């Protein structure tokens, strides 16, 4: 009987449970605050990036279109170095349209992204970007923003479309380079 009373005393030790709960909530709040400070610090470090190109009123006729999820942007070649300046680090839904003039990424509720054809440098299929690994793969588009090479990752709703996107972006990059070379020669 005495043993049962001791167990009941431990179960009804509410001040101890409340103390542990409050302590755990403080630790969780501190970790969240530190993560937020790190995000803000990264944004400050990347504040030197120039503004994103303005989205044109008419991007031109579509070569390819798809919808999916924008997973973020990183510095090219470093899939863990997330670019957070200008909203490039925010994950969101996305509608992609590739035209002869460039790539339009419409992001409902966030900043739309326009990548002019002259800024595109390539595309590939990869397993992840910005710390996000997706077994079905991600379409990674490489482009430059005032000399800074950036990788932007999107997972299409139908990942089997990624190969066609890589081929279309690479063809657009080749046509743009050829056109630029011909204009320089004349």
OpenMM code with the backbone's topology and positions (N, CA, C; nanometers):
from openmm import Vec3, app, unit

residues = "UNK UNK UNK UNK UNK UNK UNK UNK UNK UNK UNK UNK UNK UNK UNK UNK UNK UNK UNK UNK UNK UNK UNK UNK UNK UNK UNK UNK UNK UNK UNK UNK UNK UNK UNK UNK UNK UNK UNK UNK UNK UNK UNK UNK UNK UNK UNK UNK UNK UNK UNK UNK UNK UNK UNK UNK UNK UNK UNK UNK UNK UNK UNK UNK UNK UNK UNK UNK UNK UNK UNK UNK UNK UNK UNK UNK UNK UNK UNK UNK UNK UNK UNK UNK UNK UNK UNK UNK UNK UNK UNK UNK UNK UNK UNK UNK UNK UNK UNK UNK UNK UNK UNK UNK UNK UNK UNK UNK UNK UNK UNK UNK UNK UNK UNK UNK UNK UNK UNK UNK UNK UNK UNK UNK UNK UNK UNK UNK UNK UNK UNK UNK UNK UNK UNK UNK UNK UNK UNK UNK UNK UNK UNK UNK UNK UNK UNK UNK UNK UNK UNK UNK UNK UNK UNK UNK UNK UNK UNK UNK UNK UNK UNK UNK UNK UNK UNK UNK UNK UNK UNK UNK UNK UNK UNK UNK UNK UNK UNK UNK UNK UNK UNK UNK UNK UNK".split()
positions = [
    Vec3(0.0814, -0.1192, 0.0000),
    Vec3(0.0000, 0.0000, 0.0000),
    Vec3(0.0864, 0.1266, 0.0000),
    Vec3(0.1928, 0.1219, 0.0769),
    Vec3(0.2813, 0.2380, 0.0839),
    Vec3(0.3468, 0.2654, -0.0517),
    Vec3(0.3839, 0.1578, -0.1231),
    Vec3(0.4442, 0.1692, -0.2549),
    Vec3(0.3467, 0.2355, -0.3538),
    Vec3(0.2195, 0.2011, -0.3492),
    Vec3(0.1174, 0.2596, -0.4348),
    Vec3(0.1030, 0.4090, -0.4080),
    Vec3(0.1106, 0.4502, -0.2816),
    Vec3(0.0991, 0.5928, -0.2467),
    Vec3(0.2165, 0.6724, -0.3035),
    Vec3(0.3370, 0.6132, -0.3061),
    Vec3(0.4524, 0.6833, -0.3617),
    Vec3(0.4387, 0.7013, -0.5133),
    Vec3(0.3861, 0.5975, -0.5811),
    Vec3(0.3661, 0.6103, -0.7257),
    Vec3(0.2614, 0.7151, -0.7564),
    Vec3(0.1562, 0.7207, -0.6785),
    Vec3(0.0537, 0.8213, -0.7003),
    Vec3(0.1096, 0.9610, -0.6767),
    Vec3(0.2000, 0.9724, -0.5840),
    Vec3(0.2597, 1.1030, -0.5559),
    Vec3(0.3407, 1.1511, -0.6768),
    Vec3(0.4104, 1.0592, -0.7427),
    Vec3(0.4871, 1.0993, -0.8606),
    Vec3(0.3952, 1.1376, -0.9770),
    Vec3(0.2863, 1.0690, -0.9926),
    Vec3(0.1942, 1.0982, -1.1012),
    Vec3(0.1271, 1.2341, -1.0810),
    Vec3(0.1023, 1.2699, -0.9592),
    Vec3(0.0328, 1.3965, -0.9330),
    Vec3(0.1295, 1.5094, -0.8991),
    Vec3(0.2536, 1.4990, -0.9433),
    Vec3(0.3524, 1.6031, -0.9190),
    Vec3(0.3398, 1.7105, -1.0275),
    Vec3(0.2272, 1.7814, -1.0289),
    Vec3(0.1982, 1.8809, -1.1311),
    Vec3(0.3008, 1.9935, -1.1375),
    Vec3(0.3480, 2.0467, -1.0281),
    Vec3(0.4484, 2.1544, -1.0406),
    Vec3(0.5731, 2.1094, -1.1173),
    Vec3(0.6143, 1.9854, -1.0981),
    Vec3(0.7303, 1.9333, -1.1724),
    Vec3(0.7021, 1.9231, -1.3206),
    Vec3(0.5841, 1.8694, -1.3568),
    Vec3(0.5469, 1.8573, -1.4978),
    Vec3(0.5320, 1.9942, -1.5631),
    Vec3(0.4713, 2.0863, -1.4931),
    Vec3(0.4543, 2.2209, -1.5479),
    Vec3(0.5902, 2.2876, -1.5665),
    Vec3(0.6791, 2.2691, -1.4707),
    Vec3(0.8140, 2.3258, -1.4817),
    Vec3(0.8885, 2.2709, -1.6023),
    Vec3(0.8838, 2.1387, -1.6230),
    Vec3(0.9493, 2.0782, -1.7387),
    Vec3(0.8859, 2.1264, -1.8692),
    Vec3(0.7546, 2.1374, -1.8702),
    Vec3(0.6849, 2.1826, -1.9907),
    Vec3(0.7233, 2.3258, -2.0252),
    Vec3(0.7260, 2.4132, -1.9260),
    Vec3(0.7647, 2.5525, -1.9486),
    Vec3(0.9098, 2.5591, -1.9956),
    Vec3(0.9964, 2.4802, -1.9352),
    Vec3(1.1370, 2.4777, -1.9756),
    Vec3(1.1536, 2.4313, -2.1197),
    Vec3(1.0780, 2.3274, -2.1575),
    Vec3(1.0840, 2.2771, -2.2942),
    Vec3(1.0333, 2.3823, -2.3931),
    Vec3(0.9255, 2.4518, -2.3598),
    Vec3(0.8731, 2.5568, -2.4464),
    Vec3(0.9731, 2.6713, -2.4617),
    Vec3(1.0442, 2.7047, -2.3563),
    Vec3(1.1466, 2.8094, -2.3638),
    Vec3(1.2597, 2.7664, -2.4569),
    Vec3(1.3027, 2.6411, -2.4460),
    Vec3(1.4093, 2.5904, -2.5330),
    Vec3(1.3636, 2.5909, -2.6795),
    Vec3(1.2401, 2.5469, -2.7056),
    Vec3(1.1880, 2.5470, -2.8427),
    Vec3(1.1808, 2.6905, -2.8954),
    Vec3(1.1334, 2.7830, -2.8147),
    Vec3(1.1270, 2.9232, -2.8550),
    Vec3(1.2650, 2.9799, -2.8839),
    Vec3(1.3634, 2.9454, -2.8020),
    Vec3(1.5004, 2.9927, -2.8229),
    Vec3(1.5576, 2.9382, -2.9538),
    Vec3(1.5350, 2.8099, -2.9815),
    Vec3(1.5842, 2.7503, -3.1064),
    Vec3(1.5183, 2.8185, -3.2266),
    Vec3(1.3877, 2.8416, -3.2198),
    Vec3(1.3176, 2.9100, -3.3282),
    Vec3(1.3744, 3.0506, -3.3478),
    Vec3(1.3963, 3.1228, -3.2393),
    Vec3(1.4503, 3.2588, -3.2477),
    Vec3(1.5893, 3.2581, -3.3119),
    Vec3(1.6734, 3.1617, -3.2731),
    Vec3(1.8077, 3.1516, -3.3306),
    Vec3(1.8017, 3.1189, -3.4809),
    Vec3(1.7082, 3.0316, -3.5200),
    Vec3(1.6927, 3.0009, -3.6620),
    Vec3(1.6500, 3.1256, -3.7386),
    Vec3(1.5604, 3.2017, -3.6829),
    Vec3(1.5127, 3.3249, -3.7464),
    Vec3(1.6268, 3.4265, -3.7592),
    Vec3(1.7093, 3.4367, -3.6555),
    Vec3(1.8241, 3.5272, -3.6598),
    Vec3(1.9223, 3.4847, -3.7689),
    Vec3(1.9426, 3.3537, -3.7852),
    Vec3(2.0308, 3.3035, -3.8904),
    Vec3(1.9780, 3.3377, -4.0289),
    Vec3(1.8474, 3.3245, -4.0465),
    Vec3(1.7845, 3.3587, -4.1751),
    Vec3(1.8031, 3.5079, -4.2045),
    Vec3(1.7794, 3.5924, -4.1031),
    Vec3(1.7967, 3.7375, -4.1202),
    Vec3(1.9426, 3.7733, -4.1472),
    Vec3(2.0340, 3.7044, -4.0812),
    Vec3(2.1764, 3.7291, -4.1015),
    Vec3(2.2151, 3.6943, -4.2461),
    Vec3(2.1635, 3.5811, -4.2948),
    Vec3(2.1916, 3.5402, -4.4330),
    Vec3(2.1350, 3.6435, -4.5300),
    Vec3(2.0154, 3.6939, -4.5035),
    Vec3(1.9537, 3.7962, -4.5891),
    Vec3(2.0419, 3.9213, -4.5910),
    Vec3(2.0971, 3.9595, -4.4748),
    Vec3(2.1847, 4.0768, -4.4673),
    Vec3(2.3119, 4.0541, -4.5485),
    Vec3(2.3699, 3.9347, -4.5378),
    Vec3(2.4910, 3.9038, -4.6145),
    Vec3(2.4664, 3.9097, -4.7651),
    Vec3(2.3461, 3.8729, -4.8077),
    Vec3(2.3147, 3.8688, -4.9498),
    Vec3(2.2469, 3.9962, -4.9991),
    Vec3(2.2461, 4.0992, -4.9177),
    Vec3(2.1792, 4.2232, -4.9568),
    Vec3(2.2494, 4.2921, -5.0734),
    Vec3(2.3699, 4.2512, -5.1051),
    Vec3(2.4420, 4.3090, -5.2173),
    Vec3(2.3945, 4.2577, -5.3527),
    Vec3(2.3125, 4.1536, -5.3528),
    Vec3(2.2597, 4.1044, -5.4798),
    Vec3(2.1684, 4.2102, -5.5414),
    Vec3(2.1826, 4.2343, -5.6689),
    Vec3(2.0960, 4.3346, -5.7320),
    Vec3(1.9509, 4.2862, -5.7338),
    Vec3(1.8574, 4.3780, -5.7556),
    Vec3(1.7166, 4.3371, -5.7622),
    Vec3(1.6930, 4.2384, -5.8765),
    Vec3(1.5904, 4.1579, -5.8621),
    Vec3(1.5553, 4.0625, -5.9664),
    Vec3(1.5051, 4.1364, -6.0897),
    Vec3(1.5241, 4.0786, -6.2077),
    Vec3(1.4700, 4.1421, -6.3287),
    Vec3(1.3181, 4.1555, -6.3176),
    Vec3(1.2656, 4.2649, -6.3711),
    Vec3(1.1213, 4.2889, -6.3662),
    Vec3(1.0494, 4.1889, -6.4559),
    Vec3(0.9345, 4.1430, -6.4084),
    Vec3(0.8534, 4.0509, -6.4868),
    Vec3(0.7891, 4.1296, -6.6008),
    Vec3(0.8087, 4.0863, -6.7263),
    Vec3(0.7513, 4.1616, -6.8391),
    Vec3(0.5992, 4.1453, -6.8453),
    Vec3(0.5343, 4.2435, -6.9049),
    Vec3(0.3888, 4.2360, -6.9222),
    Vec3(0.3533, 4.1218, -7.0170),
    Vec3(0.4373, 4.0990, -7.1173),
    Vec3(0.4147, 3.9906, -7.2129),
    Vec3(0.5443, 3.9124, -7.2270),
    Vec3(0.5453, 3.7912, -7.1755),
    Vec3(0.6662, 3.7088, -7.1812),
    Vec3(0.6833, 3.6426, -7.3171),
    Vec3(0.5802, 3.6463, -7.4002),
    Vec3(0.5874, 3.5837, -7.5320),
    Vec3(0.5170, 3.4500, -7.5325),
    Vec3(0.5084, 3.3875, -7.6501),
    Vec3(0.4404, 3.2577, -7.6606),
    Vec3(0.5184, 3.1481, -7.5881),
    Vec3(0.4445, 3.0598, -7.5246),
    Vec3(0.5057, 2.9548, -7.4430),
    Vec3(0.5653, 2.8427, -7.5274),
    Vec3(0.6847, 2.8012, -7.4891),
    Vec3(0.7472, 2.6820, -7.5467),
    Vec3(0.7038, 2.5620, -7.4627),
    Vec3(0.7114, 2.5786, -7.3306),
    Vec3(0.6705, 2.4759, -7.2344),
    Vec3(0.6021, 2.5424, -7.1164),
    Vec3(0.5073, 2.4710, -7.0570),
    Vec3(0.4409, 2.5189, -6.9359),
    Vec3(0.4203, 2.4009, -6.8423),
    Vec3(0.4303, 2.4268, -6.7133),
    Vec3(0.4009, 2.3253, -6.6132),
    Vec3(0.3750, 2.3935, -6.4800),
    Vec3(0.3253, 2.3178, -6.3862),
    Vec3(0.3084, 2.3680, -6.2501),
    Vec3(0.3793, 2.2716, -6.1566),
    Vec3(0.4108, 2.3216, -6.0389),
    Vec3(0.4818, 2.2387, -5.9424),
    Vec3(0.5113, 2.3150, -5.8157),
    Vec3(0.6253, 2.2839, -5.7544),
    Vec3(0.6643, 2.3465, -5.6306),
    Vec3(0.8043, 2.4015, -5.6444),
    Vec3(0.8163, 2.5327, -5.6170),
    Vec3(0.9471, 2.5994, -5.6167),
    Vec3(1.0128, 2.5677, -5.4830),
    Vec3(1.1331, 2.5098, -5.4867),
    Vec3(1.2005, 2.4680, -5.3636),
    Vec3(1.3077, 2.5644, -5.3167),
    Vec3(1.3375, 2.6669, -5.3934),
    Vec3(1.4356, 2.7650, -5.3497),
    Vec3(1.5510, 2.7767, -5.4463),
    Vec3(1.6403, 2.8687, -5.4117),
    Vec3(1.7590, 2.8941, -5.4941),
    Vec3(1.8832, 2.8875, -5.4068),
    Vec3(1.9925, 2.8476, -5.4680),
    Vec3(2.1211, 2.8409, -5.3992),
    Vec3(2.2260, 2.9023, -5.4909),
    Vec3(2.3440, 2.9269, -5.4347),
    Vec3(2.4536, 2.9664, -5.5220),
    Vec3(2.4893, 2.8434, -5.6054),
    Vec3(2.5185, 2.8634, -5.7316),
    Vec3(2.5409, 2.7522, -5.8233),
    Vec3(2.6515, 2.6601, -5.7734),
    Vec3(2.6211, 2.5310, -5.7767),
    Vec3(2.7193, 2.4318, -5.7364),
    Vec3(2.7227, 2.4032, -5.5869),
    Vec3(2.6534, 2.4806, -5.5069),
    Vec3(2.6529, 2.4585, -5.3618),
    Vec3(2.5082, 2.4452, -5.3167),
    Vec3(2.4559, 2.3250, -5.3199),
    Vec3(2.3131, 2.3040, -5.2981),
    Vec3(2.2692, 2.3256, -5.1537),
    Vec3(2.3606, 2.3592, -5.0629),
    Vec3(2.3220, 2.3904, -4.9252),
    Vec3(2.3297, 2.5401, -4.8950),
    Vec3(2.3844, 2.6202, -4.9867),
    Vec3(2.3989, 2.7638, -4.9643),
    Vec3(2.2769, 2.8368, -5.0207),
    Vec3(2.1699, 2.8365, -4.9438),
    Vec3(2.0430, 2.8951, -4.9876),
    Vec3(2.0553, 3.0458, -5.0062),
    Vec3(1.9985, 3.0960, -5.1167),
    Vec3(1.9900, 3.2394, -5.1413),
    Vec3(1.8533, 3.2840, -5.0892),
    Vec3(1.8529, 3.3744, -4.9900),
    Vec3(1.7260, 3.4188, -4.9319),
    Vec3(1.6893, 3.5612, -4.9730),
    Vec3(1.7828, 3.6335, -5.0312),
    Vec3(1.7557, 3.7717, -5.0732),
    Vec3(1.6457, 3.7731, -5.1793),
    Vec3(1.5648, 3.8754, -5.1777),
    Vec3(1.4582, 3.8987, -5.2763),
    Vec3(1.3547, 3.7865, -5.2803),
    Vec3(1.3405, 3.7122, -5.1722),
    Vec3(1.2401, 3.6061, -5.1658),
    Vec3(1.2788, 3.4783, -5.2376),
    Vec3(1.4036, 3.4665, -5.2826),
    Vec3(1.4448, 3.3468, -5.3557),
    Vec3(1.4541, 3.2230, -5.2678),
    Vec3(1.4553, 3.2397, -5.1372),
    Vec3(1.4662, 3.1254, -5.0480),
    Vec3(1.3329, 3.0695, -5.0023),
    Vec3(1.2230, 3.1344, -5.0387),
    Vec3(1.0909, 3.0921, -4.9918),
    Vec3(1.0329, 2.9837, -5.0812),
    Vec3(0.9966, 2.8715, -5.0204),
    Vec3(0.9315, 2.7647, -5.0953),
    Vec3(0.7870, 2.8036, -5.1213),
    Vec3(0.7366, 2.7652, -5.2381),
    Vec3(0.5984, 2.8001, -5.2724),
    Vec3(0.5513, 2.7171, -5.3914),
    Vec3(0.4234, 2.7231, -5.4183),
    Vec3(0.3680, 2.6687, -5.5414),
    Vec3(0.4234, 2.7527, -5.6564),
    Vec3(0.4278, 2.6958, -5.7753),
    Vec3(0.4817, 2.7709, -5.8889),
    Vec3(0.4215, 2.7223, -6.0195),
    Vec3(0.4050, 2.8171, -6.1098),
    Vec3(0.3673, 2.7882, -6.2484),
    Vec3(0.4827, 2.8361, -6.3352),
    Vec3(0.5412, 2.7453, -6.4124),
    Vec3(0.6561, 2.7772, -6.4968),
    Vec3(0.6132, 2.7903, -6.6424),
    Vec3(0.6687, 2.8927, -6.7076),
    Vec3(0.6466, 2.9123, -6.8502),
    Vec3(0.7804, 2.9466, -6.9136),
    Vec3(0.8221, 2.8673, -7.0095),
    Vec3(0.9450, 2.8932, -7.0840),
    Vec3(0.9070, 2.9522, -7.2184),
    Vec3(0.9651, 3.0674, -7.2506),
    Vec3(0.9424, 3.1330, -7.3790),
    Vec3(1.0781, 3.1621, -7.4424),
    Vec3(1.0773, 3.2131, -7.5650),
    Vec3(1.2029, 3.2521, -7.6300),
    Vec3(1.2704, 3.3669, -7.5563),
    Vec3(1.1943, 3.4422, -7.4796),
    Vec3(1.2491, 3.5571, -7.4071),
    Vec3(1.3025, 3.5205, -7.2692),
    Vec3(1.2650, 3.4029, -7.2146),
    Vec3(1.3140, 3.3641, -7.0834),
    Vec3(1.2211, 3.2682, -7.0103),
    Vec3(1.2450, 3.2562, -6.8802),
    Vec3(1.1683, 3.1664, -6.7943),
    Vec3(1.0914, 3.2483, -6.6928),
    Vec3(0.9603, 3.2272, -6.6876),
    Vec3(0.8735, 3.2960, -6.5935),
    Vec3(0.8277, 3.1958, -6.4885),
    Vec3(0.8529, 3.2292, -6.3611),
    Vec3(0.8094, 3.1453, -6.2492),
    Vec3(0.7092, 3.2278, -6.1696),
    Vec3(0.5811, 3.1968, -6.1876),
    Vec3(0.4760, 3.2658, -6.1132),
    Vec3(0.4562, 3.1937, -5.9809),
    Vec3(0.4714, 3.2683, -5.8706),
    Vec3(0.4609, 3.2095, -5.7375),
    Vec3(0.3477, 3.2783, -5.6610),
    Vec3(0.2307, 3.2178, -5.6556),
    Vec3(0.1183, 3.2796, -5.5852),
    Vec3(0.1545, 3.3074, -5.4390),
    Vec3(0.1303, 3.4286, -5.3975),
    Vec3(0.1588, 3.4653, -5.2591),
    Vec3(0.3033, 3.5029, -5.2337),
    Vec3(0.3866, 3.5029, -5.3365),
    Vec3(0.5272, 3.5387, -5.3193),
    Vec3(0.5745, 3.6138, -5.4442),
    Vec3(0.6987, 3.6580, -5.4417),
    Vec3(0.7559, 3.7338, -5.5525),
    Vec3(0.7716, 3.6446, -5.6753),
    Vec3(0.7183, 3.6896, -5.7886),
    Vec3(0.7361, 3.6155, -5.9137),
    Vec3(0.8806, 3.6316, -5.9598),
    Vec3(0.9274, 3.5349, -6.0342),
    Vec3(1.0666, 3.5321, -6.0786),
    Vec3(1.0705, 3.5298, -6.2305),
    Vec3(1.1430, 3.6246, -6.2882),
    Vec3(1.1652, 3.6299, -6.4328),
    Vec3(1.3130, 3.6130, -6.4575),
    Vec3(1.3480, 3.5125, -6.5369),
    Vec3(1.4872, 3.4898, -6.5739),
    Vec3(1.4983, 3.5114, -6.7247),
    Vec3(1.5570, 3.6234, -6.7673),
    Vec3(1.5704, 3.6490, -6.9109),
    Vec3(1.6552, 3.5398, -6.9779),
    Vec3(1.6296, 3.5156, -7.1049),
    Vec3(1.7019, 3.4110, -7.1788),
    Vec3(1.8531, 3.4337, -7.1742),
    Vec3(1.8960, 3.5611, -7.1760),
    Vec3(2.0390, 3.5915, -7.1730),
    Vec3(2.1031, 3.5509, -7.0398),
    Vec3(2.0238, 3.5406, -6.9335),
    Vec3(2.0779, 3.5052, -6.8020),
    Vec3(2.0806, 3.3542, -6.7795),
    Vec3(2.0040, 3.2785, -6.8568),
    Vec3(2.0026, 3.1326, -6.8423),
    Vec3(2.1358, 3.0736, -6.8867),
    Vec3(2.1884, 2.9795, -6.8080),
    Vec3(2.3144, 2.9147, -6.8459),
    Vec3(2.3011, 2.7634, -6.8568),
    Vec3(2.1903, 2.7059, -6.8109),
    Vec3(2.1734, 2.5619, -6.8236),
    Vec3(2.0626, 2.5084, -6.7359),
    Vec3(2.0409, 2.3784, -6.7477),
    Vec3(1.9407, 2.3095, -6.6674),
    Vec3(1.9837, 2.1641, -6.6506),
    Vec3(1.9368, 2.1039, -6.5423),
    Vec3(1.9684, 1.9635, -6.5174),
    Vec3(1.8636, 1.9044, -6.4232),
    Vec3(1.8612, 1.7735, -6.4176),
    Vec3(1.7809, 1.7049, -6.3177),
    Vec3(1.8735, 1.6695, -6.2028),
    Vec3(1.8263, 1.6896, -6.0812),
    Vec3(1.9088, 1.6603, -5.9645),
    Vec3(1.8216, 1.5968, -5.8576),
    Vec3(1.8846, 1.5483, -5.7525),
    Vec3(1.8076, 1.4837, -5.6461),
    Vec3(1.7631, 1.5810, -5.5386),
    Vec3(1.8211, 1.7018, -5.5366),
    Vec3(1.7807, 1.7960, -5.4328),
    Vec3(1.8426, 1.9325, -5.4522),
    Vec3(1.7926, 2.0265, -5.3702),
    Vec3(1.8432, 2.1634, -5.3703),
    Vec3(1.8043, 2.2275, -5.2379),
    Vec3(1.8885, 2.3162, -5.1898),
    Vec3(1.8603, 2.3940, -5.0686),
    Vec3(1.8233, 2.3054, -4.9515),
    Vec3(1.8961, 2.1947, -4.9357),
    Vec3(1.8707, 2.1066, -4.8233),
    Vec3(1.7493, 2.0173, -4.8400),
    Vec3(1.6825, 2.0220, -4.9529),
    Vec3(1.5622, 1.9426, -4.9781),
    Vec3(1.5966, 1.8334, -5.0781),
    Vec3(1.5810, 1.7065, -5.0371),
    Vec3(1.6070, 1.5938, -5.1256),
    Vec3(1.4730, 1.5333, -5.1638),
    Vec3(1.4531, 1.5140, -5.2936),
    Vec3(1.3284, 1.4586, -5.3445),
    Vec3(1.3617, 1.3352, -5.4275),
    Vec3(1.3128, 1.2181, -5.3878),
    Vec3(1.3459, 1.0961, -5.4626),
    Vec3(1.3095, 1.1030, -5.6113),
    Vec3(1.1986, 1.1681, -5.6453),
    Vec3(1.1567, 1.1771, -5.7860),
    Vec3(1.2412, 1.2768, -5.8634),
    Vec3(1.3201, 1.3578, -5.7947),
    Vec3(1.4093, 1.4523, -5.8598),
    Vec3(1.3532, 1.5922, -5.8699),
    Vec3(1.4436, 1.6852, -5.8968),
    Vec3(1.4105, 1.8268, -5.9064),
    Vec3(1.4717, 1.8805, -6.0353),
    Vec3(1.3994, 1.9701, -6.1003),
    Vec3(1.4516, 2.0416, -6.2156),
    Vec3(1.5305, 2.1605, -6.1617),
    Vec3(1.6580, 2.1676, -6.1930),
    Vec3(1.7437, 2.2769, -6.1462),
    Vec3(1.7832, 2.3614, -6.2672),
    Vec3(1.7470, 2.4891, -6.2615),
    Vec3(1.7797, 2.5831, -6.3684),
    Vec3(1.8915, 2.6735, -6.3179),
    Vec3(2.0011, 2.6800, -6.3924),
    Vec3(2.1142, 2.7643, -6.3549),
    Vec3(2.1083, 2.8931, -6.4359),
    Vec3(2.1278, 3.0056, -6.3665),
    Vec3(2.1207, 3.1367, -6.4298),
    Vec3(2.2113, 3.2328, -6.3557),
    Vec3(2.2332, 3.3504, -6.4127),
    Vec3(2.3191, 3.4494, -6.3480),
    Vec3(2.2389, 3.5750, -6.3159),
    Vec3(2.2706, 3.6317, -6.2029),
    Vec3(2.2122, 3.7583, -6.1599),
    Vec3(2.3281, 3.8534, -6.1361),
    Vec3(2.3560, 3.9368, -6.2349),
    Vec3(2.4655, 4.0335, -6.2277),
    Vec3(2.5980, 3.9668, -6.1902),
    Vec3(2.6295, 3.8577, -6.2586),
    Vec3(2.7566, 3.7895, -6.2375),
    Vec3(2.7548, 3.6814, -6.1303),
    Vec3(2.6494, 3.6709, -6.0526),
    Vec3(2.6384, 3.5668, -5.9506),
    Vec3(2.5606, 3.4493, -6.0084),
    Vec3(2.6239, 3.3324, -6.0122),
    Vec3(2.5583, 3.2136, -6.0654),
    Vec3(2.4641, 3.1556, -5.9596),
    Vec3(2.3411, 3.1280, -6.0007),
    Vec3(2.2372, 3.0814, -5.9085),
    Vec3(2.1706, 2.9574, -5.9665),
    Vec3(2.1416, 2.8606, -5.8803),
    Vec3(2.0620, 2.7430, -5.9150),
    Vec3(1.9253, 2.7592, -5.8513),
    Vec3(1.8195, 2.7451, -5.9287),
    Vec3(1.6830, 2.7491, -5.8764),
    Vec3(1.6185, 2.6143, -5.9019),
    Vec3(1.5560, 2.5583, -5.7986),
    Vec3(1.4993, 2.4246, -5.8097),
    Vec3(1.3484, 2.4233, -5.8051),
    Vec3(1.2903, 2.3465, -5.8970),
    Vec3(1.1449, 2.3298, -5.9044),
    Vec3(1.1164, 2.1813, -5.9242),
    Vec3(1.0193, 2.1323, -5.8506),
    Vec3(0.9720, 1.9960, -5.8734),
    Vec3(0.8365, 2.0066, -5.9403),
    Vec3(0.8285, 1.9617, -6.0650),
    Vec3(0.7031, 1.9655, -6.1392),
    Vec3(0.6034, 1.8679, -6.0773),
    Vec3(0.4759, 1.8983, -6.0936),
    Vec3(0.3724, 1.8073, -6.0443),
    Vec3(0.3847, 1.6698, -6.1092),
    Vec3(0.4379, 1.6678, -6.2315),
    Vec3(0.4630, 1.5432, -6.3039),
    Vec3(0.6128, 1.5372, -6.3328),
    Vec3(0.6923, 1.4756, -6.2436),
    Vec3(0.8387, 1.4771, -6.2577),
    Vec3(0.8916, 1.4193, -6.3891),
    Vec3(0.8104, 1.3402, -6.4597),
    Vec3(0.8571, 1.2872, -6.5875),
    Vec3(0.8731, 1.3981, -6.6919),
    Vec3(0.8238, 1.5194, -6.6634),
    Vec3(0.8405, 1.6341, -6.7533),
    Vec3(0.9798, 1.6977, -6.7432),
    Vec3(1.0543, 1.6654, -6.6391),
    Vec3(1.1837, 1.7306, -6.6159),
    Vec3(1.2791, 1.7156, -6.7337),
    Vec3(1.2840, 1.5980, -6.7941),
    Vec3(1.3770, 1.5753, -6.9058),
    Vec3(1.3462, 1.6690, -7.0226),
    Vec3(1.2182, 1.6871, -7.0528),
    Vec3(1.1799, 1.7778, -7.1614),
    Vec3(1.2182, 1.9214, -7.1274),
    Vec3(1.2053, 1.9588, -7.0008),
    Vec3(1.2424, 2.0942, -6.9584),
    Vec3(1.3931, 2.1157, -6.9712),
    Vec3(1.4717, 2.0167, -6.9304),
    Vec3(1.6178, 2.0282, -6.9425),
    Vec3(1.6548, 2.0477, -7.0888),
    Vec3(1.5964, 1.9676, -7.1762),
    Vec3(1.6259, 1.9764, -7.3187),
    Vec3(1.5848, 2.1130, -7.3753),
    Vec3(1.4671, 2.1625, -7.3380),
    Vec3(1.4178, 2.2904, -7.3904),
    Vec3(1.5017, 2.4077, -7.3401),
    Vec3(1.5389, 2.4063, -7.2123),
    Vec3(1.6209, 2.5155, -7.1579),
    Vec3(1.7591, 2.5138, -7.2221),
    Vec3(1.8188, 2.3957, -7.2353),
    Vec3(1.9506, 2.3860, -7.2986),
    Vec3(1.9453, 2.4350, -7.4435),
    Vec3(1.8384, 2.4025, -7.5159),
    Vec3(1.8239, 2.4495, -7.6536),
    Vec3(1.8100, 2.6015, -7.6569),
    Vec3(1.7339, 2.6589, -7.5624),
    Vec3(1.7185, 2.8045, -7.5559),
    Vec3(1.8520, 2.8723, -7.5241),
    Vec3(1.9293, 2.8138, -7.4332),
    Vec3(2.0610, 2.8691, -7.3993),
    Vec3(2.1506, 2.8688, -7.5230),
    Vec3(2.1491, 2.7592, -7.5981),
    Vec3(2.2307, 2.7496, -7.7195),
    Vec3(2.1873, 2.8536, -7.8225),
    Vec3(2.0558, 2.8673, -7.8452),
    Vec3(2.0063, 2.9669, -7.9423),
    Vec3(2.0436, 3.1082, -7.8993),
    Vec3(2.0328, 3.1354, -7.7689),
    Vec3(2.0643, 3.2694, -7.7182),
    Vec3(2.2121, 3.3008, -7.7349),
    Vec3(2.2996, 3.2028, -7.7058),
    Vec3(2.4448, 3.2239, -7.7221),
    Vec3(2.4787, 3.2451, -7.8693),
    Vec3(2.4172, 3.1667, -7.9568),
    Vec3(2.4417, 3.1802, -8.1004),
    Vec3(2.3985, 3.3179, -8.1486),
    Vec3(2.2813, 3.3611, -8.1051),
    Vec3(2.2307, 3.4925, -8.1449),
    Vec3(2.3221, 3.6029, -8.0939),
    Vec3(2.3682, 3.5899, -7.9697),
    Vec3(2.4560, 3.6906, -7.9102),
    Vec3(2.5893, 3.6955, -7.9855),
    Vec3(2.6429, 3.5785, -8.0254),
    Vec3(2.7674, 3.5731, -8.1006),
    Vec3(2.7506, 3.6360, -8.2381),
    Vec3(2.6373, 3.6087, -8.3046),
    Vec3(2.6120, 3.6663, -8.4358),
    Vec3(2.5982, 3.8183, -8.4275),
    Vec3(2.5312, 3.8675, -8.3229),
    Vec3(2.5160, 4.0132, -8.3060),
    Vec3(2.6502, 4.0790, -8.2788),
    Vec3(2.7374, 4.0126, -8.2049),
    Vec3(2.8696, 4.0677, -8.1755),
    Vec3(2.9555, 4.0713, -8.3012),
    Vec3(2.9354, 3.9757, -8.3917),
    Vec3(3.0152, 3.9683, -8.5136),
    Vec3(2.9770, 4.0753, -8.6146),
    Vec3(2.8530, 4.1237, -8.6054),
    Vec3(2.8097, 4.2239, -8.7046),
    Vec3(2.8345, 4.3651, -8.6582),
] * unit.nanometer
topology = app.Topology()
chain = topology.addChain("A")
for resn in residues:
    res = topology.addResidue(resn, chain)
    for name in ("N", "CA", "C"):
        topology.addAtom(name, app.Element.getBySymbol(name[0]), res)
